[in-house]
Amino acid sequence: MTTVEANGVSLGVEHFGDAAAPLVLLVGGTTMLSWSEALCETLARGGRHVVRYDLRDSGASTTLDPGAPAYTLRDLAADAAALARGLDDRPAHLAGTGVGGMVAQVAALDHPDAFSALTLVGTRPVAPGRVDPDLPDHDAATMERLFTLPIPDWSDRAAVAEFAATGAEIFGDDSVAARAVAERIWDRTPGTEPAVRMANQLGTVFAQLDCTPRWRERLPELAIPTLVVHGRRDPFFPVGNGEALAREIPGARLLVLERAATAIPDASAGAVASAMLDPEAMLDPEAMLDPGQRVRTS
């Protein structure tokens, strides 16, 4: 892991594969650890230079005050474009997960010359906050369970890891993997400020971030190959959000992971990587997917 200067800030990055190969840039949601090594390494073995990075106010990137960010969603999108251009003089394949998927959508819309393909994982076509009437909101029962969890002491590594594991179990994700990721995020968090540690774990900066203007109505402008990946069991951004993205982005392909919730399981890394590496493979779903996954073309 290292840092790269882009768009006037320092961004924490990690490289996989041959730096001369075509670039796949993975937007953290919010830290780079939102993307698993299994997927990064599979993409790299497929002949790609894979770079995952931390958004501002997380991980090794510039951290000031996640409770009052002096930047907007558009600035985060500009970070992605500047980083892509700095790493390769060819347009990059951009991928975003969760809130990072929102950054990726805006980046592809605002900086179309910087990107050759787009992958959106477990995200939705509107900003955090009130959802559009036609989109499914967070599952109420799941969120009620989550909000009743006692907030951990953010200075206590074990307590933070336990909180993450319990939250993952509520969401339907792998609690063992979530615990390990939370420990690694805690170890990489700069300083000891509780607000910074919480922002690294939960992405709370997005509750304060200016995400205007809306971009959903601009999605038909996207003219690059787009893959939408969504867990069937995702209670945070239910699958209808991914279906809406696939409908509204011209030619987008939707890969539904029937057994997944908010995270891509390592067991599905091969299928997701195959779809990202070769969009034409999506036309023959039986060649790449097991019965726990399905794909369709919009």
Beta strands, then each sheet from edge to edge (+ up, - down):
strand 1: 2-6
strand 2: 9-16
strand 3: 23-27
strand 4: 49-53
strand 5: 92-97
strand 6: 115-121
strand 7: 226-231
strand 8: 253-257
strand 9: 293-297
sheet 1: 1+ 2- 4+ 3+ 5+ 6+ 7+ 8+ 9-
end
